[in-house]
């Protein structure tokens, strides 16, 4: 091995303009998928704690399937498998967003369930005893408190999902890792470029962590 | 208008042969009870005697399995099938809980205005007026913009009282309102309740405060093993208890 190898900062910096073209795709798939996943999570998380078994078990089946299989397999299934059923190709970005949405949705369902169940029984009783309907008790009393408690766990899931999008280079989405691979194929600067790719992921996830910490601190007022 | 509201002497609460089970445990046994408008009733008994369960059935926080409960002309039926009348009852019956159960994410003011706005449909200005008046009355007006977590236990419980009163209830239920308080804060909550009783509010109070019960109550009810064992004026029940269960309970409570 060549022990005199030098880390080439100039090569690393030079790769940045190309790598940055991947960022919009990474963000689109991450946040698009997470937004839909959050909606899925609210719906299935609440179904999961429904008093009706008929509503509970489909939610449980969905959660177990999408939490128990790798997101890589899920996206391969959607991108390569589903077209055979549908008879037409699926856009790679759409497949990526769908995979993140379904995968994060399963985890967020459990976060929502835990958050809602963590609110003391007395809160519900106080709302009902004031004459609020069950829906209003949930909407004005349980949910706002549950949402605040869910923020740290939602932040974790957001970070996990952002990193999961790196797997979607395999279906040819032009996201961050894919752009790195393309660049390395012509420059052979793997060490420099993958370090830059890692730093860019870190920049995205740290920004999210920071934003959530602000949100959490604001949300904690009065608690 | 229904009949009971027109007739001032009609009971505001009627319980007939009410039975409740927690699994195989028979926690309320053939409870018969009538509460007249303006009456202040204290319910005493050992923990686990069913006294909290009794008042929690009246606003439907607990289901019962047989019998009937009528609150101001609205009937609750067994197994929680109150439907519309349950909702009506809850708007007319206020409750104060042992653990206060204030909404921690809302300011003191918003705790009080929430139900008048969402249930009664009052506009914000009207609801705030009511809240201001009630918070003033329980001595919390200078804390209205704070959050419940910033208040002492006694202050929180007084806010909880104001919150319940904001719905202008016909009946107030108190489930051990001072049991979670530090001793030095019990007085301020009892004072607010005493004032309410003097204004003629119908009150059902589950409490261990025997001195307060004796002073404020028109009637004392002793509950044991899910039954009403003895009832009468506080003097009758506390000074000349007829039933040995009552005697045993009082001797244990009054010793301290």
Interface residues (C-beta under 8 A of the other chain):
Chain A: X120 X122 X123 X125 X126 X127 X128 X129 X130 X131 X132 X133 X136 X140 X141 X144 X145 X148 X221 X222 X223
Chain B: X59 X60 X61 X87 X90 X91 X92 X93 X94 X95 X97 X99 X101 X102 X103 X104 X105 X106 X107 X114 X115 X118 X119 X147 X148 X149 X150 X160 X163 X164 X167
